[in-house]
Amino acid sequence: MNEPNIVILAGGISSRMKKMPDNTNGIEPQLLKDALEKSKAMIGVGNNTRPFLDYLLNYVERAGYRHVVIVVGERDDSIRRYYDLNGKNQFPLLDISYATQTIPTGRTKPLGTADALLAALRSKPEWKEQSFTVCNSDNLYSVNALQLLLKETHANALIDYDRAALRFDEERILGFAVIKKDEQGFLTDIVEKPTAEEINQAEDSSGRIGVSMNIFRLTYEDILPFLETIPLHPVRNEKELPVAVKMLAQSQPKSVWTIPLAEHVIDLTNQSDIPIVKEYLQKHFLS
């Protein structure tokens, strides 16, 4: 088994969550307030208003991870305050630490997920020559997915989700990054915001299309140079982790393994997701 290290990316400003939906029916006033004021990970969608991040950390602990770095934003200390107070009682097996993602002068938001991971690795020099999992804070990845990465023997890997198993509306699914791989299963490309033609090109011989949900297993020394040199995206003006992983895969062929998995992933991206996530947590967790 690899080192039980994981980075959870929670330093963004949740701009998509703060956009008002056309219809707020089914969203309780307090949750709507949370959505507008808090990090997505801290919205109290759980039982007794527990934050969404509690449930991801529950799965992280159950999967066998022990060292957690949560990347937080410089303008929001709610995550640190909450887990400094409650973390040890709720997750006794987890050693939780934090890395702060700053906002450069002249910008209104952080530099993106690649920059967030760079902040995490710079806060953990003791992880050099070790591997770690990295994931979003607004997705509830299964214990199985987290364990698959923890146990993976390849130096670098990602979960290759079967697009057909995701239970989102078609418009959202069409926006997910598609994965291209060689005949052996090594990553060759991650295509963000794919066109219809690019989606068709990603289809394998069995008709399966794999997508990335931004959960990776990476080795410190392998990914660090790409986090340090990745350019800003020309449109989105951010440094994106999937692009850094693609740079690694393309500069070092057969360096990133893909792990096929067919299951849904709970996602808390927009306000319209709040009632769906709340219902799921009530159904699957007692507390």
N, C-alpha and C positions, 0 to 999 in steps of 0.2 A: 504494500500500500504506500502511496505517496505521502508527503508531509501534509498534515491536516490543516492546511492554511486556506483561507478564503478572503477575498476582497468583495465588499458589497458597495456598489456605486450609488450614493445618495446625495451627491453634491450639486445636482442641477436645481434650477429654479422652478421646475414644474410648470412651464409656460402652457403646455397643452391642457393640463388639469385646470388651470385658472381661466380658461376660455369658457364662457357660459354656453351650455347646450341650448338647442332650440326648445327643449322640453325638460323642465326640472322635476316633473312628477315622479314620485317614488324616491326622491332624495330628501332625507330628513334635514330640517334647517341647520342642526348642529354639524352634520356631515358636509353640508354645502359650505358652511363657515370654515370648517377644516380644510376643505378643498381650496378655498380662496386664500387661506392664511398660512397653511402648513406645507411642509415637504410631503409629497405623495405617500412616502413610507410611513408617515405619522398620522395619516387620516384614520380616525377611530371606527373603522368598518367592522371590527371584530366584536365578539361578545363582551358586554360591559365596557364598550367603547375602547377595547384594546386596539392599538395601532396595527396596521397591516404588517409592518416589519417584524412584530412579535411572531407572526406565523411563519415567515421565512426563516427566522432564527430558530424556531422550533424544529423545522425540517433540517436546517443546517446541523444542529446539535444531534438530531437523530441519525443523520447520515454519517456521522463520525468525525466531523470537523471540530477543531479545538481552538484554533487561533483565528480571530476575526478582526479584520480592519474595515471599519465603516468610513467611507469617504463622505465628509459632510461639507456643506457650504459655509463660507466665512460669515454670511449674514444670518445664519439660522443655527442656534445652539440647542434647539429643542431635542434633537436626537441624543446628543451627548448628555444633556440634563436628565432625560428620561432613563437612559440605560446606566448612567452613573448611580441613579437612585434604585432602579429595579432590576438591572441586568443580572447581578449575582444571584438574587433570589429566584428569578425566573429561569435562568440558564446557567446552572452551577458548573457545567462542564466547559463553558466557553470563556476564553480570555478575550475580552472585547477591548480594542483600542481604536483610535480615530486618526484620520489624516484629513487636513483641511485643504479643500480646493479653493484657491483664491480667484478673484476676478481681476484681470489685468486692467491697468489704467486705460480709460478710453472705451472700455466695453461695458455692456449692461448685464452680461451673463458669463459664466465660466467658458473655458476653451473646449469643453467636450469630454467624452468618456475616455479617450486616450490620455488626455491631460490628467483626468481624475486618477487613472491607474498609475500614472507616473508619480503623482503625489503620494499614493499609497506605498509604492515600492521605495521611494526615497525615505519614507518614514520607517521602513523595515530593512535596514541593511543586513540584518541577521538572516534574512531570507535568501541572500545570495547563494547560488548553487542549489536552490530548492525550487520546487514547483508549487503552484497555488491555483485555486479556482477563482474566477472572477465573474460576477453576475450583476444584473440590475437589482434595484431595491423595490421596483414596482411590479415584479413578476413573482408568482409563487411557484417556483420550480419544485418538482416532486422529490421526495427522498431518493427515489430510484435514479433520477437524473443526476442528482448531486453525488450519489455513491458511484455511479458509472464513471464520473470524472475523477473522483478521489482514487479509485482503483485502477484507472487507466495506466498502462505501462508505456505508452508512447510519451515522448517528452512534451508534446503539445497536442491538444485535441479540442474539439467542440462537439456539442450535441447537434446532430443533424435531424431536425424534427420533420416528420412526414407532414407535408402541407395538408393532406387530406384528412388528418386526424384532428386538426385544430378547429374548434367550434366557434369561430368568430364570423361576423358577417363578411360577405365576399369582398366588399370594398377594403376592409382592413387587411384581409389576407393578401390581396393583390399588392399591398404596399410592403409586405415583409421581404427582407433580403433573401434571395435564393442562393443556394450553395452549388458550386460546381466542383467535381472531384474526378480524379483519374480512375482507371479501371480497378485499381487496388483499393481505392477508398481514401486516398489522400487529397486534401483540399487543394484546389487550383485557383478558385476565385470565390469571392463573396460579392454579389451584385446588389447594392442598395437601391431602393426605389426602382425595381426592374420594370422594363417595358414588357408588353405582351410577348414580343419576340424573344426577349431575354428569358422570360419565364419558360417558354417552350423549349429554348435551347438547354435549360437546366434539367429537363426531364431525362431520366435514365432509361435504360432498355426495358425496364418493367413498367414504365409510365409513372414512376414515383418522382415527385419533386420535393427536394429537401430545402428547408428554410432555417435561418439562424434566428434564435431568440436571445442572442447576446449572453451566452453562458459558455465559458471557455476554461480549459486547463492549460496553463502556460508555464514555461520555465523562465525564471528571472533573467538570466543572461541572454536567452534567445529573444525575448520580446523587448527588453530595455532599449536597445539601439533604435528600434523603430518608433517607440514612444517618444524618444528624444528628437527624432528627425522628421516625423510625419508632418506633412504640410496641412494648412487649413483647407477644408473642403471649399471649392470655388463658389458654391451656391449657399451651403448652410453655414459657412464661416466657422466651422468647428473642427477639432481634431478628433476623429472618430475611431474607437477601438477596433471595429471590424476592418477598417482600412489598414490599421497597423498589423492585424493578424494576416490579412491578405498580402501585405508587403513581405512579411516573414515567409509565408507559403510560397510566394513567387520568387523570392530571392534564394530560398533554400528548398528546392523541390523535395517533396515527400517528408516535410518537417512537421506538418499538422495533420493529424488523423481525424477522421470524421466518425462519430458514433451514431448510427441510426436509431431513432426512437420514435414510436408512434403513440403520442398521447397529447392531451390538451394542456395548455399552460394558462393559469389564471393571471389576468393582466389588469392592472389598475393605472391606465394611462389617461383616460378622460373622465369627466364627471358622469357621463352615461354609464361607465363601468361600475360606479359605486353600488347601486342596488344589486347588481349581479354578484359582485364580490361579497357583499354583506350576506346575501342569501347562501352563497357557497360556504362561507365560514360558519354560519349558524348551523348548517346541515352537517358539516364534517368535523367540527370541533366542539367539545363540551364547554370549554372556557376560553 
